[in-house]
Amino acid sequence: MGAGVTVTPSVGGTARATLAAPRIAPRVPARFPEGWRLPSGASATFAPNAMAVSNSLPASEAAVEILKRGGNAVDAAVALGFALAVSWPEAGNIGGGGYMVIRLADGRTAAIDYREVAPLAATRDMYLDANGKLTDKSIVGHLASGVPGAVAGMAHALERYGTMSLRDVMQPAIRLAREGFVVDTGLASSIRNSERVRQFEGASVFFPNGQPLVAGTRLVQPDLARTLQAIAERGPAGFYRGWVADSLVAEMQRGGGIITTQDLAQYTPRERRPIRSSYRGFTLLAMPPSSSGGVTMTESLNILETWPSLGAHGSTPWYHAVASAYQRAFIDRNSKLGDPDFVPVPLEQLTSKSYAQALRRTISETRATPTRDVDATMQALPREPMNTTHYSVVDAAGNAVATTTTLNGSWGSGVWVRGAGFFLNNEMDDFAAQPGMPNMFGLVQGEQNAIQPGKRMLSAMSPTIVLDSAQQVLLVVGAAGGPTIITGTSQVILNVIDHRMNLADAMRAPRLHHQALPDSLTIEIGGVAPAVQDSLRAMGWALRPLRSLVNVNAIMRVPGGWEGVYEPRRTGGASGH
């Protein structure tokens, strides 16, 4: 696995690597069930030097513009993040937050947590009515928003690990907002289907004269351009203080929200140590709590590594093993994980190989185990005291950035900051607003994730970088889709490592999901052979078919350069040079 990289200077101070072909096993053509709507054999976007992949081609092109100007992958990732706030407003944002995993060519790594936090006035039971019933106020409207972290987090990443100024990397985003871009079919569909946007001030932009923007329309956003310009000129202070902050707080006051100028002024991103784990000789760099993604994915893969082979992709043994691993990892996720600044998190236990071996012994080879029985068994083991979007960037030197950012539900809370031109998140729903009751994604979570002022809500975001045995970047991957982020991201990794698929096939392969509760195995319609479905039901699995699962964007090293693939189930763009 892996070959050497020769690094030479290049214009702009960014080292340029001559990429040697990675010594990975040859790729094997994938075989999917007959009739699956995403046949194997599709091609990926190739570039010899650098690559950016996201759900928006204009945003990916913004990253490449910065790379061509001599910026490194962090510079490009920040440019892409701000551009997504313009061109992918259902999830790209300055009114939400996210996570960034960085791996620099010199071996340094970083995990930046710029998750939103609960406002200081938040209370544990703030979403319950007088009868103790859970309301929808954690999903829609002004009370649903946590204090945004995106601007502070991206600025922090740039200052610590980038090479260019914030003013310079934001120019593509400002231009997109000021001059406009052409709405594509994916964004047009999202606008058309978003009743939440219609309820608030953003309707004037996205539903002019009461009609949704259609594909081919040029969308110009002067208010957002003015906000971005303020950030470019003043840094995070241009967002967290001054007229933008005043506009956000005024919007809160108009709608009964609780974010204050104090909340904004004291927001701080957290730099954490990436979770470093291994799977069959490959190294994974993943996000630690307050994200659950890295822990839950690591626990799942550690369980799966106990099998010498998982069987053919799409076979009954494969579905059974993978679903059983996810089921157990999600039980731990939902009960043990939370903001490490507020609650103890048993990271060493959950990510250990020995713990995975213990969990493996609870899995029958022939029968599915109901979640209630798995949970009871796991309690006896030794214990220690949506909408979202992902983008991946690599540069010519071998620096890599995996970033997942979110407003939570599509278009967040729906609340639009008038005069400033952006949506606010509905991340408060990611807390256990009523521990033991499901949130909008059906996750049933415990006291570890109860609401507290200043606390970060637990996330499923899973930005991940995979290294080969020579510690070269092999994959940069992550996803959008609530808890399916964890299962979708890890399955692309499994497809590349276990099944030796090329990246295009690994992205197009049928997917599955299991999150412990509800106790059902979610599959993609047409992606599971009828005989396999019959066998899984006979083993006791309750199958839940959906048209599509999870929105992944990924980059993979190949001989001579990089391949990028955006989610084939959605729209997007891969761009390189």
Secondary structure as a PSIPRED ss2 file (coil, helix, strand):
# PSIPRED VFORMAT (PSIPRED V4.0)

   1 M C   1.000  0.000  0.000
   2 G C   1.000  0.000  0.000
   3 A C   1.000  0.000  0.000
   4 G C   1.000  0.000  0.000
   5 V E   0.000  0.000  1.000
   6 T E   0.000  0.000  1.000
   7 V E   0.000  0.000  1.000
   8 T E   0.000  0.000  1.000
   9 P C   1.000  0.000  0.000
  10 S C   1.000  0.000  0.000
  11 V H   0.000  1.000  0.000
  12 G H   0.000  1.000  0.000
  13 G H   0.000  1.000  0.000
  14 T C   1.000  0.000  0.000
  15 A C   1.000  0.000  0.000
  16 R E   0.000  0.000  1.000
  17 A E   0.000  0.000  1.000
  18 T E   0.000  0.000  1.000
  19 L E   0.000  0.000  1.000
  20 A C   1.000  0.000  0.000
  21 A C   1.000  0.000  0.000
  22 P C   1.000  0.000  0.000
  23 R C   1.000  0.000  0.000
  24 I C   1.000  0.000  0.000
  25 A C   1.000  0.000  0.000
  26 P C   1.000  0.000  0.000
  27 R C   1.000  0.000  0.000
  28 V C   1.000  0.000  0.000
  29 P C   1.000  0.000  0.000
  30 A C   1.000  0.000  0.000
  31 R C   1.000  0.000  0.000
  32 F C   1.000  0.000  0.000
  33 P C   1.000  0.000  0.000
  34 E C   1.000  0.000  0.000
  35 G C   1.000  0.000  0.000
  36 W C   1.000  0.000  0.000
  37 R C   1.000  0.000  0.000
  38 L C   1.000  0.000  0.000
  39 P C   1.000  0.000  0.000
  40 S C   1.000  0.000  0.000
  41 G C   1.000  0.000  0.000
  42 A C   1.000  0.000  0.000
  43 S C   1.000  0.000  0.000
  44 A C   1.000  0.000  0.000
  45 T E   0.000  0.000  1.000
  46 F E   0.000  0.000  1.000
  47 A E   0.000  0.000  1.000
  48 P C   1.000  0.000  0.000
  49 N C   1.000  0.000  0.000
  50 A C   1.000  0.000  0.000
  51 M E   0.000  0.000  1.000
  52 A E   0.000  0.000  1.000
  53 V E   0.000  0.000  1.000
  54 S E   0.000  0.000  1.000
  55 N C   1.000  0.000  0.000
  56 S C   1.000  0.000  0.000
  57 L H   0.000  1.000  0.000
  58 P H   0.000  1.000  0.000
  59 A H   0.000  1.000  0.000
  60 S H   0.000  1.000  0.000
  61 E H   0.000  1.000  0.000
  62 A H   0.000  1.000  0.000
  63 A H   0.000  1.000  0.000
  64 V H   0.000  1.000  0.000
  65 E H   0.000  1.000  0.000
  66 I H   0.000  1.000  0.000
  67 L H   0.000  1.000  0.000
  68 K H   0.000  1.000  0.000
  69 R C   1.000  0.000  0.000
  70 G C   1.000  0.000  0.000
  71 G C   1.000  0.000  0.000
  72 N C   1.000  0.000  0.000
  73 A H   0.000  1.000  0.000
  74 V H   0.000  1.000  0.000
  75 D H   0.000  1.000  0.000
  76 A H   0.000  1.000  0.000
  77 A H   0.000  1.000  0.000
  78 V H   0.000  1.000  0.000
  79 A H   0.000  1.000  0.000
  80 L H   0.000  1.000  0.000
  81 G H   0.000  1.000  0.000
  82 F H   0.000  1.000  0.000
  83 A H   0.000  1.000  0.000
  84 L H   0.000  1.000  0.000
  85 A H   0.000  1.000  0.000
  86 V H   0.000  1.000  0.000
  87 S H   0.000  1.000  0.000
  88 W C   1.000  0.000  0.000
  89 P C   1.000  0.000  0.000
  90 E C   1.000  0.000  0.000
  91 A C   1.000  0.000  0.000
  92 G C   1.000  0.000  0.000
  93 N C   1.000  0.000  0.000
  94 I C   1.000  0.000  0.000
  95 G C   1.000  0.000  0.000
  96 G C   1.000  0.000  0.000
  97 G E   0.000  0.000  1.000
  98 G E   0.000  0.000  1.000
  99 Y E   0.000  0.000  1.000
 100 M E   0.000  0.000  1.000
 101 V E   0.000  0.000  1.000
 102 I E   0.000  0.000  1.000
 103 R E   0.000  0.000  1.000
 104 L C   1.000  0.000  0.000
 105 A C   1.000  0.000  0.000
 106 D C   1.000  0.000  0.000
 107 G C   1.000  0.000  0.000
 108 R C   1.000  0.000  0.000
 109 T E   0.000  0.000  1.000
 110 A E   0.000  0.000  1.000
 111 A E   0.000  0.000  1.000
 112 I E   0.000  0.000  1.000
 113 D E   0.000  0.000  1.000
 114 Y E   0.000  0.000  1.000
 115 R C   1.000  0.000  0.000
 116 E C   1.000  0.000  0.000
 117 V E   0.000  0.000  1.000
 118 A C   1.000  0.000  0.000
 119 P C   1.000  0.000  0.000
 120 L C   1.000  0.000  0.000
 121 A C   1.000  0.000  0.000
 122 A C   1.000  0.000  0.000
 123 T C   1.000  0.000  0.000
 124 R C   1.000  0.000  0.000
 125 D C   1.000  0.000  0.000
 126 M C   1.000  0.000  0.000
 127 Y C   1.000  0.000  0.000
 128 L E   0.000  0.000  1.000
 129 D C   1.000  0.000  0.000
 130 A C   1.000  0.000  0.000
 131 N C   1.000  0.000  0.000
 132 G C   1.000  0.000  0.000
 133 K C   1.000  0.000  0.000
 134 L E   0.000  0.000  1.000
 135 T C   1.000  0.000  0.000
 136 D C   1.000  0.000  0.000
 137 K C   1.000  0.000  0.000
 138 S C   1.000  0.000  0.000
 139 I C   1.000  0.000  0.000
 140 V C   1.000  0.000  0.000
 141 G C   1.000  0.000  0.000
 142 H H   0.000  1.000  0.000
 143 L H   0.000  1.000  0.000
 144 A H   0.000  1.000  0.000
 145 S C   1.000  0.000  0.000
 146 G C   1.000  0.000  0.000
 147 V E   0.000  0.000  1.000
 148 P C   1.000  0.000  0.000
 149 G C   1.000  0.000  0.000
 150 A H   0.000  1.000  0.000
 151 V H   0.000  1.000  0.000
 152 A H   0.000  1.000  0.000
 153 G H   0.000  1.000  0.000
 154 M H   0.000  1.000  0.000
 155 A H   0.000  1.000  0.000
 156 H H   0.000  1.000  0.000
 157 A H   0.000  1.000  0.000
 158 L H   0.000  1.000  0.000
 159 E H   0.000  1.000  0.000
 160 R H   0.000  1.000  0.000
 161 Y H   0.000  1.000  0.000
 162 G C   1.000  0.000  0.000
 163 T C   1.000  0.000  0.000
 164 M C   1.000  0.000  0.000
 165 S C   1.000  0.000  0.000
 166 L H   0.000  1.000  0.000
 167 R H   0.000  1.000  0.000
 168 D H   0.000  1.000  0.000
 169 V H   0.000  1.000  0.000
 170 M C   1.000  0.000  0.000
 171 Q H   0.000  1.000  0.000
 172 P H   0.000  1.000  0.000
 173 A H   0.000  1.000  0.000
 174 I H   0.000  1.000  0.000
 175 R H   0.000  1.000  0.000
 176 L H   0.000  1.000  0.000
 177 A H   0.000  1.000  0.000
 178 R H   0.000  1.000  0.000
 179 E H   0.000  1.000  0.000
 180 G C   1.000  0.000  0.000
 181 F E   0.000  0.000  1.000
 182 V E   0.000  0.000  1.000
 183 V C   1.000  0.000  0.000
 184 D C   1.000  0.000  0.000
 185 T H   0.000  1.000  0.000
 186 G H   0.000  1.000  0.000
 187 L H   0.000  1.000  0.000
 188 A H   0.000  1.000  0.000
 189 S H   0.000  1.000  0.000
 190 S H   0.000  1.000  0.000
 191 I H   0.000  1.000  0.000
 192 R H   0.000  1.000  0.000
 193 N C   1.000  0.000  0.000
 194 S C   1.000  0.000  0.000
 195 E H   0.000  1.000  0.000
 196 R H   0.000  1.000  0.000
 197 V H   0.000  1.000  0.000
 198 R H   0.000  1.000  0.000
 199 Q C   1.000  0.000  0.000
 200 F C   1.000  0.000  0.000
 201 E C   1.000  0.000  0.000
 202 G C   1.000  0.000  0.000
 203 A H   0.000  1.000  0.000
 204 S H   0.000  1.000  0.000
 205 V H   0.000  1.000  0.000
 206 F H   0.000  1.000  0.000
 207 F C   1.000  0.000  0.000
 208 P H   0.000  1.000  0.000
 209 N H   0.000  1.000  0.000
 210 G H   0.000  1.000  0.000
 211 Q C   1.000  0.000  0.000
 212 P C   1.000  0.000  0.000
 213 L C   1.000  0.000  0.000
 214 V C   1.000  0.000  0.000
 215 A C   1.000  0.000  0.000
 216 G C   1.000  0.000  0.000
 217 T C   1.000  0.000  0.000
 218 R E   0.000  0.000  1.000
 219 L E   0.000  0.000  1.000
 220 V C   1.000  0.000  0.000
 221 Q C   1.000  0.000  0.000
 222 P H   0.000  1.000  0.000
 223 D H   0.000  1.000  0.000
 224 L H   0.000  1.000  0.000
 225 A H   0.000  1.000  0.000
 226 R H   0.000  1.000  0.000
 227 T H   0.000  1.000  0.000
 228 L H   0.000  1.000  0.000
 229 Q H   0.000  1.000  0.000
 230 A H   0.000  1.000  0.000
 231 I H   0.000  1.000  0.000
 232 A H   0.000  1.000  0.000
 233 E H   0.000  1.000  0.000
 234 R H   0.000  1.000  0.000
 235 G C   1.000  0.000  0.000
 236 P C   1.000  0.000  0.000
 237 A H   0.000  1.000  0.000
 238 G H   0.000  1.000  0.000
 239 F H   0.000  1.000  0.000
 240 Y H   0.000  1.000  0.000
 241 R C   1.000  0.000  0.000
 242 G H   0.000  1.000  0.000
 243 W H   0.000  1.000  0.000
 244 V H   0.000  1.000  0.000
 245 A H   0.000  1.000  0.000
 246 D H   0.000  1.000  0.000
 247 S H   0.000  1.000  0.000
 248 L H   0.000  1.000  0.000
 249 V H   0.000  1.000  0.000
 250 A H   0.000  1.000  0.000
 251 E H   0.000  1.000  0.000
 252 M H   0.000  1.000  0.000
 253 Q H   0.000  1.000  0.000
 254 R H   0.000  1.000  0.000
 255 G H   0.000  1.000  0.000
 256 G C   1.000  0.000  0.000
 257 G C   1.000  0.000  0.000
 258 I C   1.000  0.000  0.000
 259 I C   1.000  0.000  0.000
 260 T C   1.000  0.000  0.000
 261 T H   0.000  1.000  0.000
 262 Q H   0.000  1.000  0.000
 263 D H   0.000  1.000  0.000
 264 L H   0.000  1.000  0.000
 265 A H   0.000  1.000  0.000
 266 Q C   1.000  0.000  0.000
 267 Y C   1.000  0.000  0.000
 268 T C   1.000  0.000  0.000
 269 P C   1.000  0.000  0.000
 270 R E   0.000  0.000  1.000
 271 E E   0.000  0.000  1.000
 272 R E   0.000  0.000  1.000
 273 R C   1.000  0.000  0.000
 274 P C   1.000  0.000  0.000
 275 I E   0.000  0.000  1.000
 276 R E   0.000  0.000  1.000
 277 S E   0.000  0.000  1.000
 278 S E   0.000  0.000  1.000
 279 Y E   0.000  0.000  1.000
 280 R C   1.000  0.000  0.000
 281 G C   1.000  0.000  0.000
 282 F E   0.000  0.000  1.000
 283 T E   0.000  0.000  1.000
 284 L E   0.000  0.000  1.000
 285 L E   0.000  0.000  1.000
 286 A E   0.000  0.000  1.000
 287 M C   1.000  0.000  0.000
 288 P C   1.000  0.000  0.000
 289 P C   1.000  0.000  0.000
 290 S C   1.000  0.000  0.000
 291 S E   0.000  0.000  1.000
 292 S C   1.000  0.000  0.000
 293 G H   0.000  1.000  0.000
 294 G H   0.000  1.000  0.000
 295 V H   0.000  1.000  0.000
 296 T H   0.000  1.000  0.000
 297 M H   0.000  1.000  0.000
 298 T H   0.000  1.000  0.000
 299 E H   0.000  1.000  0.000
 300 S H   0.000  1.000  0.000
 301 L H   0.000  1.000  0.000
 302 N H   0.000  1.000  0.000
 303 I H   0.000  1.000  0.000
 304 L H   0.000  1.000  0.000
 305 E C   1.000  0.000  0.000
 306 T C   1.000  0.000  0.000
 307 W C   1.000  0.000  0.000
 308 P C   1.000  0.000  0.000
 309 S C   1.000  0.000  0.000
 310 L C   1.000  0.000  0.000
 311 G C   1.000  0.000  0.000
 312 A C   1.000  0.000  0.000
 313 H C   1.000  0.000  0.000
 314 G C   1.000  0.000  0.000
 315 S C   1.000  0.000  0.000
 316 T H   0.000  1.000  0.000
 317 P H   0.000  1.000  0.000
 318 W H   0.000  1.000  0.000
 319 Y H   0.000  1.000  0.000
 320 H H   0.000  1.000  0.000
 321 A H   0.000  1.000  0.000
 322 V H   0.000  1.000  0.000
 323 A H   0.000  1.000  0.000
 324 S H   0.000  1.000  0.000
 325 A H   0.000  1.000  0.000
 326 Y H   0.000  1.000  0.000
 327 Q H   0.000  1.000  0.000
 328 R H   0.000  1.000  0.000
 329 A H   0.000  1.000  0.000
 330 F H   0.000  1.000  0.000
 331 I H   0.000  1.000  0.000
 332 D H   0.000  1.000  0.000
 333 R H   0.000  1.000  0.000
 334 N H   0.000  1.000  0.000
 335 S H   0.000  1.000  0.000
 336 K H   0.000  1.000  0.000
 337 L C   1.000  0.000  0.000
 338 G C   1.000  0.000  0.000
 339 D C   1.000  0.000  0.000
 340 P C   1.000  0.000  0.000
 341 D C   1.000  0.000  0.000
 342 F C   1.000  0.000  0.000
 343 V C   1.000  0.000  0.000
 344 P C   1.000  0.000  0.000
 345 V C   1.000  0.000  0.000
 346 P C   1.000  0.000  0.000
 347 L H   0.000  1.000  0.000
 348 E H   0.000  1.000  0.000
 349 Q H   0.000  1.000  0.000
 350 L H   0.000  1.000  0.000
 351 T C   1.000  0.000  0.000
 352 S C   1.000  0.000  0.000
 353 K H   0.000  1.000  0.000
 354 S H   0.000  1.000  0.000
 355 Y H   0.000  1.000  0.000
 356 A H   0.000  1.000  0.000
 357 Q H   0.000  1.000  0.000
 358 A H   0.000  1.000  0.000
 359 L H   0.000  1.000  0.000
 360 R H   0.000  1.000  0.000
 361 R C   1.000  0.000  0.000
 362 T C   1.000  0.000  0.000
 363 I C   1.000  0.000  0.000
 364 S C   1.000  0.000  0.000
 365 E C   1.000  0.000  0.000
 366 T C   1.000  0.000  0.000
 367 R C   1.000  0.000  0.000
 368 A C   1.000  0.000  0.000
 369 T C   1.000  0.000  0.000
 370 P C   1.000  0.000  0.000
 371 T H   0.000  1.000  0.000
 372 R H   0.000  1.000  0.000
 373 D H   0.000  1.000  0.000
 374 V H   0.000  1.000  0.000
 375 D H   0.000  1.000  0.000
 376 A H   0.000  1.000  0.000
 377 T H   0.000  1.000  0.000
 378 M H   0.000  1.000  0.000
 379 Q H   0.000  1.000  0.000
 380 A C   1.000  0.000  0.000
 381 L C   1.000  0.000  0.000
 382 P C   1.000  0.000  0.000
 383 R C   1.000  0.000  0.000
 384 E C   1.000  0.000  0.000
 385 P C   1.000  0.000  0.000
 386 M C   1.000  0.000  0.000
 387 N C   1.000  0.000  0.000
 388 T E   0.000  0.000  1.000
 389 T E   0.000  0.000  1.000
 390 H E   0.000  0.000  1.000
 391 Y E   0.000  0.000  1.000
 392 S E   0.000  0.000  1.000
 393 V E   0.000  0.000  1.000
 394 V E   0.000  0.000  1.000
 395 D C   1.000  0.000  0.000
 396 A C   1.000  0.000  0.000
 397 A C   1.000  0.000  0.000
 398 G C   1.000  0.000  0.000
 399 N C   1.000  0.000  0.000
 400 A E   0.000  0.000  1.000
 401 V E   0.000  0.000  1.000
 402 A E   0.000  0.000  1.000
 403 T E   0.000  0.000  1.000
 404 T E   0.000  0.000  1.000
 405 T E   0.000  0.000  1.000
 406 T E   0.000  0.000  1.000
 407 L C   1.000  0.000  0.000
 408 N C   1.000  0.000  0.000
 409 G C   1.000  0.000  0.000
 410 S C   1.000  0.000  0.000
 411 W C   1.000  0.000  0.000
 412 G C   1.000  0.000  0.000
 413 S C   1.000  0.000  0.000
 414 G C   1.000  0.000  0.000
 415 V C   1.000  0.000  0.000
 416 W E   0.000  0.000  1.000
 417 V E   0.000  0.000  1.000
 418 R C   1.000  0.000  0.000
 419 G C   1.000  0.000  0.000
 420 A C   1.000  0.000  0.000
 421 G C   1.000  0.000  0.000
 422 F E   0.000  0.000  1.000
 423 F E   0.000  0.000  1.000
 424 L C   1.000  0.000  0.000
 425 N C   1.000  0.000  0.000
 426 N C   1.000  0.000  0.000
 427 E H   0.000  1.000  0.000
 428 M H   0.000  1.000  0.000
 429 D H   0.000  1.000  0.000
 430 D H   0.000  1.000  0.000
 431 F C   1.000  0.000  0.000
 432 A C   1.000  0.000  0.000
 433 A C   1.000  0.000  0.000
 434 Q C   1.000  0.000  0.000
 435 P C   1.000  0.000  0.000
 436 G C   1.000  0.000  0.000
 437 M C   1.000  0.000  0.000
 438 P E   0.000  0.000  1.000
 439 N C   1.000  0.000  0.000
 440 M C   1.000  0.000  0.000
 441 F C   1.000  0.000  0.000
 442 G C   1.000  0.000  0.000
 443 L C   1.000  0.000  0.000
 444 V E   0.000  0.000  1.000
 445 Q C   1.000  0.000  0.000
 446 G C   1.000  0.000  0.000
 447 E H   0.000  1.000  0.000
 448 Q H   0.000  1.000  0.000
 449 N H   0.000  1.000  0.000
 450 A C   1.000  0.000  0.000
 451 I C   1.000  0.000  0.000
 452 Q C   1.000  0.000  0.000
 453 P C   1.000  0.000  0.000
 454 G C   1.000  0.000  0.000
 455 K C   1.000  0.000  0.000
 456 R E   0.000  0.000  1.000
 457 M C   1.000  0.000  0.000
 458 L C   1.000  0.000  0.000
 459 S E   0.000  0.000  1.000
 460 A C   1.000  0.000  0.000
 461 M C   1.000  0.000  0.000
 462 S C   1.000  0.000  0.000
 463 P C   1.000  0.000  0.000
 464 T E   0.000  0.000  1.000
 465 I E   0.000  0.000  1.000
 466 V E   0.000  0.000  1.000
 467 L E   0.000  0.000  1.000
 468 D C   1.000  0.000  0.000
 469 S C   1.000  0.000  0.000
 470 A C   1.000  0.000  0.000
 471 Q C   1.000  0.000  0.000
 472 Q C   1.000  0.000  0.000
 473 V E   0.000  0.000  1.000
 474 L E   0.000  0.000  1.000
 475 L E   0.000  0.000  1.000
 476 V E   0.000  0.000  1.000
 477 V E   0.000  0.000  1.000
 478 G E   0.000  0.000  1.000
 479 A E   0.000  0.000  1.000
 480 A E   0.000  0.000  1.000
 481 G C   1.000  0.000  0.000
 482 G C   1.000  0.000  0.000
 483 P C   1.000  0.000  0.000
 484 T H   0.000  1.000  0.000
 485 I H   0.000  1.000  0.000
 486 I H   0.000  1.000  0.000
 487 T H   0.000  1.000  0.000
 488 G H   0.000  1.000  0.000
 489 T H   0.000  1.000  0.000
 490 S H   0.000  1.000  0.000
 491 Q H   0.000  1.000  0.000
 492 V H   0.000  1.000  0.000
 493 I H   0.000  1.000  0.000
 494 L H   0.000  1.000  0.000
 495 N H   0.000  1.000  0.000
 496 V H   0.000  1.000  0.000
 497 I H   0.000  1.000  0.000
 498 D C   1.000  0.000  0.000
 499 H C   1.000  0.000  0.000
 500 R C   1.000  0.000  0.000
 501 M C   1.000  0.000  0.000
 502 N C   1.000  0.000  0.000
 503 L H   0.000  1.000  0.000
 504 A H   0.000  1.000  0.000
 505 D H   0.000  1.000  0.000
 506 A H   0.000  1.000  0.000
 507 M H   0.000  1.000  0.000
 508 R H   0.000  1.000  0.000
 509 A C   1.000  0.000  0.000
 510 P C   1.000  0.000  0.000
 511 R C   1.000  0.000  0.000
 512 L E   0.000  0.000  1.000
 513 H E   0.000  0.000  1.000
 514 H C   1.000  0.000  0.000
 515 Q C   1.000  0.000  0.000
 516 A C   1.000  0.000  0.000
 517 L C   1.000  0.000  0.000
 518 P C   1.000  0.000  0.000
 519 D C   1.000  0.000  0.000
 520 S C   1.000  0.000  0.000
 521 L E   0.000  0.000  1.000
 522 T E   0.000  0.000  1.000
 523 I E   0.000  0.000  1.000
 524 E E   0.000  0.000  1.000
 525 I C   1.000  0.000  0.000
 526 G C   1.000  0.000  0.000
 527 G C   1.000  0.000  0.000
 528 V C   1.000  0.000  0.000
 529 A C   1.000  0.000  0.000
 530 P H   0.000  1.000  0.000
 531 A H   0.000  1.000  0.000
 532 V H   0.000  1.000  0.000
 533 Q H   0.000  1.000  0.000
 534 D H   0.000  1.000  0.000
 535 S H   0.000  1.000  0.000
 536 L H   0.000  1.000  0.000
 537 R H   0.000  1.000  0.000
 538 A H   0.000  1.000  0.000
 539 M C   1.000  0.000  0.000
 540 G C   1.000  0.000  0.000
 541 W C   1.000  0.000  0.000
 542 A C   1.000  0.000  0.000
 543 L E   0.000  0.000  1.000
 544 R E   0.000  0.000  1.000
 545 P E   0.000  0.000  1.000
 546 L E   0.000  0.000  1.000
 547 R C   1.000  0.000  0.000
 548 S C   1.000  0.000  0.000
 549 L C   1.000  0.000  0.000
 550 V C   1.000  0.000  0.000
 551 N E   0.000  0.000  1.000
 552 V E   0.000  0.000  1.000
 553 N E   0.000  0.000  1.000
 554 A E   0.000  0.000  1.000
 555 I E   0.000  0.000  1.000
 556 M E   0.000  0.000  1.000
 557 R E   0.000  0.000  1.000
 558 V E   0.000  0.000  1.000
 559 P C   1.000  0.000  0.000
 560 G C   1.000  0.000  0.000
 561 G E   0.000  0.000  1.000
 562 W E   0.000  0.000  1.000
 563 E E   0.000  0.000  1.000
 564 G E   0.000  0.000  1.000
 565 V E   0.000  0.000  1.000
 566 Y C   1.000  0.000  0.000
 567 E C   1.000  0.000  0.000
 568 P C   1.000  0.000  0.000
 569 R C   1.000  0.000  0.000
 570 R C   1.000  0.000  0.000
 571 T C   1.000  0.000  0.000
 572 G C   1.000  0.000  0.000
 573 G E   0.000  0.000  1.000
 574 A E   0.000  0.000  1.000
 575 S E   0.000  0.000  1.000
 576 G E   0.000  0.000  1.000
 577 H C   1.000  0.000  0.000
